[in-house]
Amino acid sequence: GAGVSQSPRYKVAKRGQDVALRCDPISGHVSLFWYQQALGQGPEFLTYFQNEAQLDKSGLPSDRFFAERPEGSVSTLKIQRTQQEDSAVYLCASSRKLETVTMGEQFFGPGTRLTVL
Amino acid sequence: AQSVTQLGSHVSVSEGALVLLRCNYSSSVPPYLFWYVQYPNQGLQLLLKYTSAATLVKGINGFEAEFKKSETSFHLTKPSAHMSDAAEYFCAVTPKAAGNKLTFGGGTRVLVKP
């Protein structure tokens, strides 16, 4: 079956431009996560949705970052007035609703590589 | 707050040799623990996970990891490296609560020499 897809795969933006990154999770997955992976580092959590509800946005680095999932499926991460330090790979992951006994595995998309010039 | 430390950002092994990647975590209670692999230009793929069952966990591609509470470690091993194992490996933790995010280590890049 189809996995998590992200678009675009590569995005080049001039400093100050707004960008929108899209994530299509696995069909039926309730939970959706966004992570930011800087060059040579591990992914860092940005935000988490359960269905359309954004339950945790503690990792968003500034108010220029905004994420939404209005219908509980596709999600968009928007970055306003991009800065050079925003250059990174943005990873999306989805998982089934967590059960009480086992941890729902997160399935990752290929990421969007954002370069801000 | 949780944290993950992976010792060694780069590891070089010969084909057929043992692969050992080290991961130590910091958490007030034993968390769930994961190892992910990332191939170039691809997303992360789950190798294995520890969720409070057996302390020795077997994963895909011949990898296994052992949870040692006394050492707060979750080291990843493979008895015999294959060229296809060349990739970056990430250890991650999450608290035992629904819906929580993963905290990743900095990653270890594995190079396999013929």
Interface residues (C-beta under 8 A of the other chain):
Chain A: G3 V4 S31 F33 Y35 G40 Q41 G42 P43 E44 F45 Y48 Q50 L55 D56 G59 L91 A93 L98 T100 T102 M103 E105 Q106 F107 F108 G109 P110 G111
Chain B: V4 S9 Y32 Y36 N41 Q42 G43 L44 Q45 L46 K49 T51 F90 A92 T94 K96 A98 G99 N100 K101 L102 T103 F104 G105 G106 G107
